[in-house]
Amino acid sequence: MQIEEFRAHGHQVIDWIADYLGTIESRPVLSQVEPGAIRAALPAHPPEEPESFDAVLADVDRIILPGITHWQHPAFFAYFPANASGPAILGDLLSSGLGVQGMLWATSPACTELEQLSLDWLAEMLGLPATFRSDGKGGGVIQDTASTSALVALLAALHRASGGATAERGIAAGRYTVYASTEAHSSVEKAVRMAGLGAAALRTIPADPKTLAMSPAALRDQLAADIEAGFTPAMIVATIGTTSTTAIDPVRDIGAIAREHNTWLHIDAAYAGVAAICPELRWILDGVADFADSFGTNPHKWLLTNFDCHAFWVADRAHLLGALSILPEYLRNAATASGDVVDYRDWHIQLGRRFRALKLWSVIRCYGISGLQHHIRTHVALAQEFAGWVAADNRFEITAPHPLSLVCFRLRADDDRNLELMQKLNSSGELYLTHTKVGGTVSLRLAIGGTLTERRHVERAWALIQAV
Ligand SMILES: *Cc1c(COP(=O)(O)O)cnc(C)c1O
């Protein structure tokens, strides 16, 4: 594609995205296609001769769009949002345009330094401690996802727990244990399995049936029993904002226990962490500054930054680097040898990395702290209002605390009725919500967090739910 052709199509694609976002409300939120339909509508074999980009875009309109579930639709209330924004899309486009691979400082100094700056900014905005800043002992890095950061944190934790032995000699299966509540995300178990510990090394700690937060007493007992039995507790994961209900584990109490046993404390705040930008919500991070060894949150969920962008910090980068750094001859360079620079390849699983800081930096600059606070506050206020409507209708009940922007509720009826209701709502195309189980029974989840979501969309959702 010649430059002028690229320019023309580029303008066309920006127009396409603007039109898409401008008219997104007219589309059914949840894709209604049958399995295999999209594939069947496309040629089975690649083209022998070059095709025009116009042909590609035409197929996106005709074939791909019907197979899209519109995550940016203002009535998308499922899972957690993956909210996007103009500044993030444009920042991402710049990153694609630069085509930089930022594995080393030397392979594009700006890629590393802008990432350090952006994560220092975000740490300051969240009120994270100075140890997490790049000029302290720790530092931040953009990972692809919270799942990756759970694994990376675990590898650093094992490195520390083993006095560096795991990097050399591997993990003696069955020796190390990991702790998370029954409400923790599945990525914790995945990390334990990927690290080679085996799922049996994960101790799931009961949660309080009312708050759904981890019970520190149960954690203490389990640790004591494991130590007694000869295990080494390597890591505790505390969740701030569980996926199911946004329950908040008591980090301060858990941290004190972790400290007592010199066990790594990782905080999974994938969804909720960014809410700490608002001073009135910063209580959710209580205990993090004093006890966390690592902390991760997803700007790609609730901070207007297109997927993927997970912000991950460690309080002491030595263990992370000890676990992950290897310097083959072909990557040696003067800047690395000087020790004056950070090479982010040592901070994650893969070698190569995109210039993701561009989108996060664009978002922080174009919204400003006040704009980002407004974004979070609006959703929290809408969720509280929605919860009030649900509570006032005695056919329904609220099933979990809802301090942020997720409300879990159910019809006072059996699970099947609740699942039927969800099915009916989702197949209407007017909104999309998902379910979970709270205390063994089905709850519906309304997660408010779309960039385009306004009060009228939540009102409409409630009207549709009430019309059961
Ligand atoms: C969404 C979520 C994750 C997983 O997020 P990815 O970035 O997709 O890996 C992990 N933990 C919690 C609490 C989540 O809500």
The ligand as a MOL file (V3000), in Angstrom:
LIG
                    3D

  0  0  0     0  0            999 V3000
M  V30 BEGIN CTAB
M  V30 COUNTS 15 15 0 0 0
M  V30 BEGIN ATOM
M  V30 1 C -11.2290 -9.2860 34.8470 0
M  V30 2 C -10.4800 -9.7810 36.0010 0
M  V30 3 C -9.2900 -10.4900 35.8470 0
M  V30 4 C -8.7700 -10.9370 34.5250 0
M  V30 5 O -8.5120 -9.8720 33.6900 0
M  V30 6 P -7.6090 -10.0220 32.3960 0
M  V30 7 O -6.9320 -8.6930 32.3270 0
M  V30 8 O -8.5550 -10.2640 31.2820 0
M  V30 9 O -6.6760 -11.1510 32.5990 0
M  V30 10 C -8.5790 -10.8340 36.9820 0
M  V30 11 N -9.0230 -10.5080 38.1990 0
M  V30 12 C -10.1800 -9.8360 38.3860 0
M  V30 13 C -10.6220 -9.4990 39.7840 0
M  V30 14 C -10.9560 -9.4530 37.2960 0
M  V30 15 O -12.1010 -8.8170 37.4850 0
M  V30 END ATOM
M  V30 BEGIN BOND
M  V30 1 1 1 2
M  V30 2 1 2 3
M  V30 3 2 2 14
M  V30 4 1 3 4
M  V30 5 2 3 10
M  V30 6 1 4 5
M  V30 7 1 5 6
M  V30 8 2 6 7
M  V30 9 1 6 8
M  V30 10 1 6 9
M  V30 11 1 10 11
M  V30 12 2 11 12
M  V30 13 1 12 13
M  V30 14 1 12 14
M  V30 15 1 14 15
M  V30 END BOND
M  V30 END CTAB
M  END
